[in-house]
Structures are given as C-alpha cells and as structure tokens.
Amino acid sequence: MGDLPTPSAVDVHAFVSQGYIKSTGNDYLVSSMGAGSFDFSEAGINFTAQLTEKFRVGIQLFAYELGKLGQYTAAADWYYLDYHLRDTFGLRAGRLKMPLGFYGDIADVDAARVPVLLPSGVYPAINRDLLLSQTGGELYGYFRGRLGALDYRAFGGSLQVVLPSQAGASVQVSDYAVPYVAGGRVLWETPLEGLRGGLTGAFLRARVAAVLPAPTPTLNESEDLYYGIASIEYAMRDLLVQAEFAQSRAVLTTDNQILAPNRVLVSEAGYGLVAYRVSRWMEPGAYYSLAYNNRNLGAEQDDRNIQHDLAATLRFDLNSFWIVKVEGHFMHGTELINAGNEQPVLTNPVNWAVFLVKTTGYF
C-alpha cells in the first residue's frame, strides 16, 4: 500500500519588495547615475502542500524588474515534486533551485540575508534567471553522526534561458541554450557548534548563435563551464561570519577563429562577510569582495578586469513581516558594471560608489 494522505492545508507565502539604486561614476545593474533608479522590484507567491507523509509539491510564481531585465513578466520561478523516503535520501523533480554555495537556493529570499546585494562575483544579480533554477532532478539527504552532520544535494538537467531585450545592439544573439547542467553541494556541520563548511561543484554546456554586422554575418560558439565554490561559516547567537571563494573555467570553441578564437577563460571571486544582530529590530553587516574576470591575463590585469567591493548594510526588522535595508558600496574597478547597459570603456571612473535602499514585505 502507498502512503496514506495526511491532513495538510496548502501553505501560502508571498513577498513584495521595492528598491532604489543610486551610483556615482558608472551605471550599475540599472541606469543608476543621475537621480538614481527605482527599477528594482520583485514580487512572488508560492504554494506548497504535503500530499502524503512522504510526498510534497510546490510552486512559486515570480515577477521582477532590474533595469532592462525581468520587465515584470510573471513566470513559474520554481516548482517541484518531492518524495522524501527517509532523512538520508529523497528525490525531487521539476524546476529546482540550484544549491550553489550558501545562498544559491535562497537568492530570492530577501529576509534570509543581511545584504541587499550579495557579493556580485559569487552571486551576480544580473544572472539570476540563469543561476537560480534548473529543470531536471535532484537527490538529497541528511546524515548525522559523531563527527557532526552532512547535508548533500546532487542535481542534473538543463537551464531555461530567456534572452533579454537586444534593442539597439550591434550583435544580435539569435539563440542561446544550456542543454546540460549537473552538480552538487555538500555541507558539513562540524562538532563545533555554529561552524560549518561546504563544497559546491557544477558543470554546464552552452551553445550560442549570434548575428553580426557585415562582412561576418554569423558566429556560433559552444562553452563548457566548470564551476566550484568553497564555503565556511561561523554562526553563534547574534554573530555571523562567512567567507566563500568561487572559481569558474570556461572552455570556449567557435566557428570563427579570426573574430573569436578558441580560448579558456578563468574567473575568480571571493568575499568575507560579518553581521551582528544588536537588537531584535536592527542588524548591521559588512563584506569585502574581490572579483577577477580573467585570471589568465596575469600581469595585464587592469581596472577593467577586476572589481573590489566594500559594502556596509543596516537591516531593520520593523516587525515580523516587514524589513527595510540601507546599504552603501565603495567600488574600485569596472569588471562587473555591465548589466544590459553600455559596455565599460577606458574613460569610466575606477573609483565609485553605490547607494541602495530596499524594503520587503512578506508572510
């Protein structure tokens, strides 16, 4: 006999957020110079139900705007069928959040973190649609023993890619597909209370086709991307200390060796974060992050290939369903400024600042 249904109402949770971004020197994520921009909004609602003792289903509908991205197009952000056989083994299928580092699978939960913007080198906001979820399956489980506890997740499938608006661009991407993605994450909760570490590994294969200005009409490129993250965290009472290091290795192959020869691109990023809850309603935090676009450049590294980011945040929990965050960033370098805006040029200032305010209501 199968599992008997257990009484369970549908759990409903939702969130709505509105942000403001103002920057000096460079547009960042949105058209943020001048008077700044309010094109930084999110809204989502999710439904989950425990249909039997071991079988669970869920779905989230989500819409957002981040500059030219999103444009409030509502879509099924994630959905799943979850069969939890035992604590040490479960199986999910559907469109599933990818467990990349500490925050990959909770990137859409503003209440689960202190910063407004996670360190961009490890968690780029402009790649949310690409990196949040994959369509396929996942194995997961949790072991506890004398040496602590081990949480594991292994996934495989494909990525659904929606091309952003390319109006006015000289190069028009006609097709972009990620037919294969696979990876996993292991988190170890050590015997020392509050200390845990983790390793994440992922691989994907992408194909892109583009239409170029004459005399070279097309470009077809394939990419094999290998990605890894090492994570460590200490959380005790009101203190949180985190650090993560990420590296990606992209092997690019094209059919036009003159315009875009075969190449290997190695990118690295890392950050250290500290936060402390000083009261029930206020939690300050800060992080320093560093990102390199291409470590292969070696001595040719310059300010267009690197970005330092020193960020400070004040989080205010006004009540159990409403938070407000105020955040400032001091930036050096322009490697990560392109977010559907203009490409960075030699005259872009390398020292600049970003100011953000974001409020989120949720239940």
C-alpha positions in Angstrom: 0.0 0.0 0.0 1.1 3.5 -0.7 1.4 6.3 1.9 -1.8 7.4 3.4 -2.7 11.1 2.9 -2.1 13.2 6.0 -4.2 16.2 6.8 -2.4 19.2 5.3 -3.6 22.6 4.1 -1.9 24.4 1.3 0.9 26.6 2.7 0.9 30.0 1.0 3.8 32.5 1.3 4.4 35.7 -0.6 6.7 38.7 -0.8 6.9 42.1 -2.4 9.9 44.4 -2.5 10.8 47.8 -3.9 14.3 49.1 -4.1 16.2 52.3 -5.1 19.7 52.4 -6.5 21.9 55.5 -6.9 25.5 55.3 -8.1 28.3 57.7 -8.9 30.6 57.3 -12.0 29.1 54.2 -13.5 25.6 52.7 -14.1 25.3 49.6 -12.0 22.5 47.0 -12.5 20.2 49.7 -13.7 20.5 53.3 -15.1 21.6 54.3 -11.6 23.5 57.5 -12.2 22.0 61.0 -12.0 18.8 60.8 -10.0 19.1 57.1 -9.5 16.5 54.5 -10.3 13.5 52.7 -8.8 13.7 49.9 -11.5 14.5 47.4 -8.8 11.3 45.5 -7.8 10.3 41.9 -7.0 7.1 40.1 -6.2 6.5 36.4 -5.7 3.9 34.0 -4.3 4.5 30.3 -3.6 2.3 27.4 -2.7 3.4 24.1 -1.0 1.4 21.1 0.1 2.2 17.9 1.9 0.0 15.4 0.0 1.1 12.3 1.9 3.5 11.5 4.6 6.4 11.4 2.1 5.2 13.3 -0.9 5.2 17.1 -1.2 4.6 19.5 -4.1 5.3 23.2 -4.5 5.4 26.1 -7.0 6.4 29.8 -7.0 5.2 32.5 -9.3 7.6 35.4 -9.6 8.0 38.7 -11.4 10.7 41.3 -11.2 12.4 44.3 -12.8 16.1 45.0 -12.6 16.8 47.7 -15.2 16.3 46.1 -18.6 15.9 42.6 -17.0 12.6 41.0 -16.0 10.2 43.7 -17.1 7.5 42.2 -14.7 7.0 39.1 -16.8 5.4 36.6 -14.4 6.6 33.1 -14.7 6.9 29.9 -12.7 10.2 30.5 -10.9 10.4 27.0 -9.5 8.2 24.0 -9.0 8.8 20.5 -7.7 7.6 17.1 -6.8 9.4 15.9 -3.7 9.5 12.3 -2.5 11.1 12.1 1.0 11.8 8.4 1.5 13.9 9.0 4.7 16.2 11.6 6.2 19.2 10.2 4.4 17.5 10.0 0.9 15.0 12.0 -1.0 14.2 12.7 -4.6 12.9 15.9 -6.3 11.9 16.5 -9.9 10.7 19.7 -11.7 12.3 23.2 -12.0 14.5 23.1 -8.9 16.6 25.7 -7.2 20.3 25.1 -7.7 22.3 24.7 -4.4 25.3 26.9 -5.3 27.2 28.0 -2.2 25.4 29.2 0.9 22.9 31.5 -1.0 22.2 30.0 -4.4 19.0 28.3 -3.4 17.7 31.2 -1.3 18.7 34.1 -3.6 15.1 35.1 -3.9 14.5 35.3 -0.1 15.5 38.8 1.0 14.6 38.1 4.6 17.2 35.2 4.7 20.2 37.5 4.5 21.5 40.9 5.7 22.9 42.5 2.4 20.6 44.0 -0.3 23.1 42.8 -2.9 25.0 39.6 -2.3 28.7 39.7 -3.4 28.4 40.0 -7.2 31.4 38.0 -8.1 29.9 34.9 -6.5 26.2 35.7 -6.8 25.7 38.0 -9.8 22.3 39.6 -9.7 22.2 40.0 -13.5 22.4 36.2 -13.8 19.5 35.4 -11.5 17.4 33.9 -14.3 20.3 31.7 -15.4 21.6 30.5 -12.0 18.5 30.2 -9.7 16.9 27.0 -11.0 17.4 24.1 -13.4 14.8 21.8 -15.0 15.5 18.2 -14.1 16.0 16.1 -11.0 17.8 16.1 -7.6 18.9 13.6 -5.0 19.3 14.9 -1.4 19.8 13.7 2.1 21.0 14.5 5.6 23.3 12.3 7.8 24.1 12.9 11.5 26.9 11.2 13.4 29.7 11.6 15.9 31.6 13.9 13.6 28.7 16.3 13.0 26.1 16.3 10.2 26.3 16.1 6.5 23.8 17.6 4.1 24.1 16.6 0.4 22.4 17.6 -2.8 23.1 16.3 -6.4 21.3 17.6 -9.4 21.2 17.3 -13.2 19.1 18.8 -16.0 19.0 21.8 -18.3 18.6 25.5 -18.0 15.7 27.5 -19.4 17.1 30.8 -20.9 15.1 33.8 -21.9 17.1 36.3 -23.9 16.8 39.9 -22.7 15.9 42.8 -25.0 18.7 43.4 -27.5 17.2 46.6 -29.0 19.9 48.7 -30.5 22.7 46.2 -30.0 25.1 45.7 -32.9 25.4 42.0 -32.2 22.1 40.1 -32.0 22.0 36.8 -30.2 19.6 34.6 -32.2 19.8 31.5 -29.9 21.2 30.6 -26.5 20.7 27.2 -25.0 22.1 25.3 -22.0 21.1 21.7 -22.7 23.2 20.1 -19.9 23.8 21.2 -16.3 24.9 19.0 -13.4 26.4 19.5 -10.0 26.1 19.1 -6.3 26.8 20.6 -2.9 27.9 19.1 0.4 27.6 21.0 3.7 29.4 19.7 6.8 28.1 20.9 10.2 31.1 20.3 12.4 31.0 19.1 16.0 31.9 22.7 17.0 28.6 24.4 17.4 27.9 27.1 14.8 30.8 26.1 12.5 30.0 24.6 9.1 31.8 24.3 5.7 30.8 23.3 2.2 31.9 22.5 -1.3 29.9 23.1 -4.5 30.7 21.8 -7.9 28.8 22.3 -11.2 29.2 21.8 -14.9 27.2 23.1 -17.8 27.3 23.1 -21.6 26.0 26.2 -23.5 25.5 27.0 -27.2 25.1 30.5 -28.6 24.4 31.8 -32.1 24.7 35.4 -33.0 24.1 37.7 -36.0 27.0 40.1 -36.6 27.4 43.2 -38.7 28.8 42.6 -42.2 31.2 41.2 -43.5 31.0 38.4 -40.9 27.3 37.5 -40.7 27.1 34.8 -38.0 29.0 33.4 -35.1 28.4 30.0 -33.4 30.0 29.3 -30.1 29.9 26.5 -27.6 31.0 26.7 -24.0 31.9 24.1 -21.4 31.8 25.8 -17.9 33.3 24.2 -14.8 32.3 26.0 -11.6 33.3 25.5 -7.9 32.7 27.2 -4.6 34.3 26.6 -1.2 32.3 28.0 1.8 32.8 28.4 5.5 30.6 29.9 8.2 30.5 30.5 11.9 27.2 31.5 13.4 26.8 31.8 17.2 24.0 33.6 18.9 23.8 37.0 17.2 27.1 36.8 15.3 27.5 35.6 11.7 30.9 35.3 9.9 31.1 33.9 6.4 33.6 33.5 3.6 33.4 32.0 0.2 35.7 31.5 -2.8 34.5 30.7 -6.3 36.3 29.8 -9.5 34.9 29.1 -13.0 36.8 27.8 -16.0 35.1 28.3 -19.4 36.4 26.5 -22.4 35.1 28.4 -25.5 35.0 27.0 -29.0 33.8 29.0 -32.1 33.5 28.6 -35.8 35.2 32.0 -36.4 38.8 31.8 -35.3 39.6 35.3 -36.6 36.8 37.1 -34.8 36.6 34.9 -31.6 39.3 32.3 -31.4 39.1 29.3 -29.2 40.1 30.3 -25.7 39.9 29.4 -22.0 38.6 32.0 -19.5 39.3 31.6 -15.8 37.3 33.8 -13.4 37.7 34.0 -9.7 35.8 35.7 -6.9 35.7 35.7 -3.1 34.3 37.5 -0.1 34.3 37.8 3.6 31.2 38.9 5.5 30.4 39.7 9.1 27.0 40.6 10.7 25.8 41.1 14.2 22.3 41.5 15.5 22.5 44.2 18.1 18.8 44.2 18.9 15.6 42.4 17.8 15.0 45.1 15.2 18.5 46.1 13.9 21.3 44.1 12.4 24.3 45.7 10.8 26.6 43.9 8.4 29.6 44.4 6.1 31.5 42.5 3.5 34.5 42.9 1.2 34.5 41.1 -2.1 37.0 40.8 -4.9 36.3 39.5 -8.5 38.6 38.9 -11.4 37.0 38.5 -14.9 40.0 36.7 -16.4 42.9 35.4 -14.3 44.8 34.3 -17.4 45.7 37.9 -18.2 48.3 37.8 -15.4 50.4 41.0 -15.5 47.9 42.5 -17.9 45.3 42.8 -15.2 43.8 46.3 -15.1 40.9 48.1 -13.5 38.5 46.8 -16.3 39.2 43.2 -15.4 38.8 43.5 -11.6 36.4 44.8 -9.0 36.8 45.5 -5.3 33.6 46.0 -3.4 33.5 47.2 0.2 29.8 47.1 1.4 28.0 48.0 4.6 24.4 47.4 5.4 21.9 48.3 8.1 18.9 45.9 8.3 15.8 47.0 10.2 13.2 44.4 11.1 10.2 46.7 11.7 8.0 43.7 12.6 7.8 40.0 11.7 6.7 40.7 8.1 8.4 44.0 7.1 12.1 44.8 6.7 14.0 47.8 5.5 17.6 47.8 4.4 20.0 50.7 3.7 23.3 49.8 2.0 26.4 51.5 0.7 29.2 50.2 -1.6 32.6 51.6 -2.3 33.9 50.2 -5.6 37.2 50.0 -7.3 37.3 48.6 -10.8 34.6 48.2 -13.5 34.6 44.5 -14.3 31.1 43.8 -13.1 29.3 47.0 -14.1 27.8 45.9 -17.4 24.2 44.7 -16.8 22.5 45.2 -20.1 23.7 48.8 -20.1 26.7 50.1 -22.1 29.9 48.2 -22.0 32.6 49.8 -19.8 35.1 51.9 -21.7 38.5 53.2 -20.9 37.2 56.5 -19.6 34.9 55.0 -17.0 36.0 56.1 -13.5 37.5 53.2 -11.5 36.6 54.6 -8.0 32.9 55.0 -7.5 30.1 54.3 -5.0 26.6 52.8 -5.0 23.8 53.6 -2.5 20.7 51.3 -2.1 17.5 51.3 -0.1 15.2 48.3 -0.2 12.0 47.4 1.6 10.4 44.0 1.6 7.1 42.8 3.0 6.5 39.0 3.3 4.4 36.4 5.0 
